[in-house]
């Protein structure tokens, strides 16, 4: 399986300023890679096919890590369905198409566990893809990412490309998005409890019932999985990457409330949607072919993430 690339290889990280991209950058630097490149969205619009092709033709990286995406939680998905489909499809299609046409040897496409059907058996296996309807609240993002997964699969089958898709579970960590309009649940909870504490509020109102369960993975653990995929030729086109542990949103809220030392109470607004009730990944295939295991437990990860947010 091993096909380790030289440390002097040029590696382009799309979305290198985001939470996932910056974690991949840190992980690669820690391994000794010295020729990592990235471009800000101000300098390079990944939705523009011509400029993406021209950049890749000019730089000719040995490998591409696609960590660029328009992402967000339930509110963002439901508010901007068109942008969540079109922007994500343009970004991934431009990168993957140009990589193939320019004969770039390695491509790692990063998606999300939301690609799996809403009512698929738990834990979610890779084989469950496209076996049922998606969760309504994030179907727009999911459809875009599914098309990326199938594009990678098609290139492997037709052209024997060493391209692979990694589907992480819910991610968190330094560099997360704390905008309450577009953030995911964990950073949103951190911000809500922190601001409630700062303003001496006596309660925090949260969406839904608190009963759904979620699996979380620290972004630095995902980055180490990306490095493994970069350094090895993998047999399958799609791999799940998760922690294997899940927690209810209510328990997560209680944990974050405790870490932040907020003394007020939690009120649940049951008029707001819960989203998928459960979304646990089966990551056994990736773990069976790699030496990768998550190293950061949830409580420690939230403490360090909150310190990063607070500082």
SULMO-V124441 format. One record per pair of residues at least 4 apart in sequence whose ideal C-beta (glycine too) atoms are under 7 Angstrom apart, sorted by the first residue. I is the first residue (numbers start at 1). GAP is how many residues later the second one is. D is the distance in Angstrom with one decimal. If there is no record, write none. Layout:
BEGIN
I,GAP,D + I,GAP,D
END
This chain:
BEGIN
1,231,5.1 + 1,232,6.0 + 1,233,7.0 + 1,288,6.7 + 2,230,5.6 + 3,229,5.9 + 3,230,4.0 + 4,227,4.5 + 5,4,4.5 + 5,57,6.2 + 5,58,6.5 + 5,101,7.0 + 5,225,6.6 + 5,226,6.3 + 7,25,4.8 + 7,26,5.4 + 7,27,6.4 + 8,26,6.4 + 8,27,5.8 + 9,26,6.5 + 9,53,4.1 + 9,54,6.4 + 10,25,4.6 + 10,27,6.5 + 10,49,6.9 + 10,51,4.5 + 10,52,5.2 + 11,17,6.3 + 11,22,6.2 + 11,24,6.8 + 11,25,5.1 + 11,50,6.0 + 11,51,6.7 + 11,52,4.9 + 11,54,6.7 + 12,25,5.1 + 12,26,7.0 + 12,47,6.4 + 12,49,4.0 + 12,52,5.0 + 13,8,4.9 + 13,11,5.5 + 13,12,5.8 + 13,23,6.4 + 13,25,4.9 + 13,52,4.8 + 13,54,6.1 + 14,32,6.3 + 14,50,6.6 + 14,51,6.9 + 14,52,4.9 + 14,53,6.1 + 14,54,4.0 + 14,81,5.8 + 15,5,6.7 + 15,6,4.0 + 15,52,4.0 + 15,53,3.2 + 15,54,6.7 + 16,5,4.0 + 16,6,6.3 + 16,9,5.5 + 16,22,3.0 + 17,4,6.4 + 17,5,6.3 + 17,23,6.0 + 18,4,6.5 + 18,49,6.1 + 18,157,6.7 + 19,4,6.5 + 19,152,6.8 + 19,154,6.2 + 19,156,4.0 + 19,157,5.1 + 19,200,5.4 + 20,4,6.5 + 20,47,4.2 + 20,90,6.3 + 20,151,6.5 + 20,199,5.8 + 20,202,6.7 + 21,4,6.5 + 21,17,6.9 + 21,46,3.8 + 22,4,6.5 + 22,153,5.1 + 23,4,6.3 + 23,150,6.5 + 23,196,4.2 + 23,197,5.4 + 23,199,6.7 + 23,200,4.0 + 24,4,6.2 + 24,41,5.4 + 24,43,6.0 + 24,199,4.8 + 24,202,5.2 + 25,4,6.4 + 25,11,5.8 + 26,4,6.3 + 26,197,6.7 + 27,4,6.6 + 27,193,7.0 + 27,196,3.8 + 27,197,5.6 + 27,199,6.9 + 27,200,5.1 + 28,5,4.1 + 28,8,5.5 + 28,199,6.4 + 29,4,6.4 + 29,7,7.0 + 31,196,6.0 + 37,22,6.2 + 37,24,6.7 + 39,4,4.7 + 39,5,3.9 + 39,16,6.9 + 41,4,6.8 + 44,7,6.3 + 44,11,5.9 + 45,6,6.2 + 46,6,5.8 + 46,22,5.5 + 46,45,4.4 + 46,48,6.1 + 46,49,6.7 + 47,40,6.1 + 47,43,4.2 + 47,44,6.1 + 48,4,6.3 + 49,4,6.3 + 49,45,4.8 + 50,4,6.3 + 51,4,6.2 + 52,4,6.4 + 52,42,4.2 + 52,43,6.2 + 52,46,5.5 + 53,4,6.0 + 53,45,4.5 + 54,4,6.2 + 55,4,6.0 + 56,42,4.8 + 56,43,6.7 + 56,46,5.6 + 56,48,6.9 + 57,45,6.0 + 60,42,6.8 + 61,43,6.3 + 62,43,6.0 + 62,44,6.6 + 63,42,6.8 + 63,43,3.6 + 63,167,6.0 + 64,31,6.3 + 64,35,5.5 + 64,40,6.0 + 64,43,4.9 + 65,43,4.9 + 65,161,6.1 + 66,26,6.2 + 66,29,5.4 + 66,42,6.7 + 66,43,5.0 + 66,44,6.0 + 67,43,5.3 + 68,23,5.3 + 69,19,5.6 + 69,22,6.6 + 70,13,6.1 + 70,14,6.0 + 70,17,4.3 + 70,18,5.6 + 71,70,6.7 + 72,4,2.7 + 72,5,6.1 + 72,110,3.9 + 72,111,6.8 + 73,109,6.9 + 73,110,5.7 + 73,111,4.7 + 73,112,6.3 + 73,115,6.7 + 74,4,6.2 + 74,63,4.6 + 74,64,7.0 + 74,199,5.9 + 74,201,5.4 + 75,4,5.9 + 75,106,6.1 + 76,4,6.1 + 76,105,6.5 + 76,106,4.1 + 77,4,7.0 + 77,7,5.8 + 77,60,5.8 + 77,61,4.7 + 77,63,5.7 + 77,64,5.8 + 78,59,6.0 + 80,4,5.6 + 81,4,6.7 + 81,59,4.3 + 82,4,5.9 + 83,4,5.1 + 84,4,6.3 + 84,56,3.9 + 84,57,4.8 + 84,60,6.7 + 85,4,6.1 + 85,55,4.9 + 85,58,6.0 + 85,59,5.1 + 86,4,6.1 + 87,4,6.3 + 88,4,6.3 + 88,53,6.5 + 88,56,3.6 + 88,57,6.7 + 89,4,5.6 + 89,55,4.8 + 89,58,6.0 + 90,4,6.0 + 91,4,6.6 + 92,4,5.8 + 92,17,6.6 + 92,56,4.2 + 93,4,5.7 + 93,58,7.0 + 94,4,6.2 + 95,4,6.1 + 96,4,6.4 + 96,11,6.5 + 96,55,5.4 + 96,56,6.9 + 97,4,6.3 + 98,4,5.9 + 99,5,4.1 + 99,8,5.1 + 100,55,5.7 + 100,59,6.8 + 100,61,6.6 + 105,57,6.1 + 106,56,5.5 + 106,124,6.5 + 107,56,4.0 + 108,56,5.8 + 108,58,6.4 + 108,118,5.9 + 108,121,5.4 + 108,122,6.2 + 109,39,5.4 + 109,43,5.2 + 109,54,7.0 + 109,56,4.5 + 110,56,5.6 + 110,58,6.7 + 111,4,5.8 + 111,34,4.0 + 111,37,6.3 + 111,38,6.1 + 111,54,6.0 + 111,56,4.8 + 112,29,6.9 + 112,33,5.7 + 112,55,6.4 + 112,56,6.8 + 113,11,6.5 + 113,54,5.8 + 113,56,5.0 + 113,166,5.6 + 113,168,5.3 + 114,21,6.6 + 114,24,4.7 + 114,27,6.3 + 114,28,4.5 + 115,14,6.3 + 115,27,5.1 + 115,30,5.2 + 115,31,5.0 + 115,34,6.5 + 115,52,6.3 + 116,4,5.1 + 116,8,4.6 + 116,12,5.4 + 116,13,6.4 + 117,11,6.3 + 117,14,5.6 + 117,15,3.3 + 117,16,6.1 + 117,17,6.3 + 118,14,6.9 + 118,15,5.9 + 118,16,5.9 + 118,17,4.3 + 118,158,5.8 + 119,13,5.6 + 120,4,5.7 + 120,8,4.2 + 120,11,6.3 + 120,12,6.0 + 121,7,7.0 + 122,156,5.3 + 122,158,5.2 + 123,157,4.3 + 123,158,5.9 + 123,159,3.9 + 124,4,5.7 + 124,116,6.9 + 124,156,6.6 + 124,157,5.2 + 124,158,5.9 + 125,157,4.7 + 126,112,4.9 + 126,113,6.9 + 126,114,6.0 + 126,159,6.6 + 134,5,4.3 + 134,8,5.0 + 135,4,6.5 + 135,140,6.4 + 135,141,4.5 + 137,136,5.8 + 137,138,5.1 + 138,4,5.6 + 139,4,6.0 + 141,4,6.3 + 142,4,6.1 + 143,4,6.7 + 144,4,6.8 + 145,4,6.5 + 146,4,6.4 + 147,4,6.2 + 148,4,6.5 + 148,17,7.0 + 149,4,6.4 + 149,16,4.7 + 149,89,5.8 + 150,4,6.2 + 151,4,6.6 + 152,4,6.5 + 152,11,4.8 + 152,12,6.7 + 152,13,4.8 + 152,85,5.6 + 153,4,6.3 + 153,84,4.3 + 154,4,5.8 + 155,4,5.3 + 155,6,4.2 + 155,8,5.4 + 156,4,6.7 + 156,5,5.4 + 156,7,6.1 + 156,81,5.0 + 162,71,5.6 + 164,65,5.6 + 164,70,5.2 + 164,73,6.2 + 164,75,7.0 + 165,72,6.1 + 165,73,4.8 + 166,59,6.4 + 166,60,6.6 + 166,63,6.0 + 166,73,5.6 + 166,75,5.2 + 167,71,6.7 + 167,73,5.2 + 167,74,6.6 + 168,49,5.9 + 168,54,4.9 + 168,73,4.7 + 168,74,6.8 + 169,46,4.4 + 169,47,6.7 + 169,48,5.1 + 169,73,3.7 + 169,74,6.6 + 169,112,5.0 + 170,14,6.4 + 170,16,7.0 + 170,44,5.4 + 170,45,6.2 + 170,46,5.0 + 171,46,5.7 + 171,48,5.0 + 171,51,6.0 + 172,4,5.7 + 172,14,4.5 + 172,15,6.5 + 172,44,5.8 + 172,46,6.5 + 172,47,6.7 + 172,129,6.7 + 172,133,5.9 + 173,45,5.0 + 173,46,3.6 + 173,47,6.1 + 173,128,6.7 + 173,132,5.6 + 174,131,6.5 + 174,134,4.4 + 176,11,4.3 + 176,129,6.8 + 177,5,6.1 + 177,6,4.7 + 177,10,6.1 + 178,5,5.7 + 178,9,4.9 + 178,12,6.9 + 178,13,4.6 + 178,131,6.5 + 179,4,5.4 + 180,8,5.8 + 180,11,6.4 + 183,4,4.7 + 183,5,4.5 + 184,4,6.7 + 185,4,6.2 + 185,29,6.8 + 185,64,6.4 + 186,4,6.7 + 186,30,6.3 + 186,66,6.9 + 187,4,6.4 + 188,4,6.2 + 189,4,6.2 + 189,63,6.7 + 189,64,5.7 + 189,67,4.8 + 190,4,6.0 + 190,66,5.9 + 190,115,6.9 + 190,116,5.7 + 190,119,5.8 + 191,4,6.0 + 192,4,6.2 + 192,12,5.3 + 193,4,6.3 + 193,11,6.0 + 193,63,5.6 + 193,64,5.4 + 193,67,4.5 + 193,69,4.6 + 194,4,6.3 + 194,66,5.7 + 194,116,6.9 + 195,4,6.1 + 196,5,4.1 + 196,8,4.8 + 196,66,5.7 + 196,68,6.1 + 197,63,5.9 + 197,64,6.9 + 197,65,4.6 + 201,63,5.8 + 202,62,4.5 + 202,63,6.9 + 203,61,4.9 + 203,62,4.9 + 203,64,5.4 + 204,60,6.3 + 204,62,5.6 + 205,62,4.8 + 205,64,5.6 + 206,4,6.9 + 206,47,6.0 + 206,60,6.1 + 206,62,5.6 + 206,63,6.8 + 207,62,5.8 + 207,65,3.8 + 208,4,6.9 + 208,41,6.8 + 208,60,6.5 + 208,62,6.8 + 208,64,5.4 + 208,65,6.4 + 208,66,4.1 + 209,59,5.8 + 209,61,5.4 + 209,65,5.8 + 210,38,6.5 + 210,39,4.9 + 210,40,3.2 + 210,43,6.5 + 210,58,5.2 + 211,37,6.2 + 211,39,6.8 + 211,63,6.9 + 212,36,6.9 + 212,37,5.3 + 212,62,4.9 + 212,63,6.1 + 212,64,6.6 + 212,65,4.9 + 212,66,6.7 + 213,33,4.5 + 213,34,6.5 + 213,35,5.1 + 213,65,4.9 + 214,32,6.2 + 214,33,6.5 + 214,35,6.5 + 214,65,6.2 + 215,27,5.2 + 215,28,5.8 + 215,30,6.4 + 215,31,4.6 + 215,64,6.6 + 215,65,5.0 + 215,66,6.2 + 216,27,6.4 + 216,82,5.8 + 217,4,5.4 + 217,5,5.7 + 217,25,5.7 + 217,26,4.7 + 217,77,6.1 + 218,78,4.0 + 218,83,4.3 + 219,4,6.4 + 220,4,6.9 + 220,76,6.4 + 221,4,6.9 + 221,73,4.5 + 221,74,6.0 + 221,75,5.6 + 222,4,6.4 + 222,19,6.0 + 223,4,6.6 + 224,4,6.8 + 224,68,6.1 + 225,4,6.6 + 225,16,4.8 + 225,61,6.9 + 225,67,5.0 + 226,4,6.3 + 227,4,6.2 + 228,4,6.0 + 228,62,5.0 + 228,64,5.2 + 229,5,6.2 + 234,5,7.0 + 234,55,6.9 + 236,49,7.0 + 239,46,6.1 + 239,47,4.2 + 240,41,4.3 + 240,42,6.1 + 240,43,4.6 + 240,46,6.3 + 241,42,5.7 + 241,45,5.7 + 242,39,3.6 + 242,41,4.5 + 243,51,4.6 + 244,39,6.1 + 246,34,4.9 + 247,4,4.9 + 247,5,5.1 + 247,51,6.8 + 248,4,6.8 + 249,4,6.3 + 250,4,6.5 + 251,4,6.3 + 252,4,6.4 + 253,4,6.0 + 253,13,5.8 + 254,4,6.4 + 255,4,6.4 + 255,44,6.5 + 255,47,6.7 + 256,4,6.1 + 256,46,6.2 + 257,5,4.9 + 257,9,6.8 + 259,43,5.6 + 259,44,5.7 + 259,47,5.9 + 260,46,6.4 + 283,4,5.6 + 284,4,5.9 + 285,4,6.8 + 286,4,5.9 + 286,6,6.8 + 287,5,6.5 + 287,6,6.6 + 296,4,6.0 + 296,5,4.5 + 297,4,6.6 + 298,4,6.2 + 299,4,6.4 + 300,4,6.5 + 301,4,6.1 + 302,4,6.0 + 303,4,6.5 + 304,4,6.4 + 305,4,6.4 + 306,4,5.9 + 307,4,5.9
END
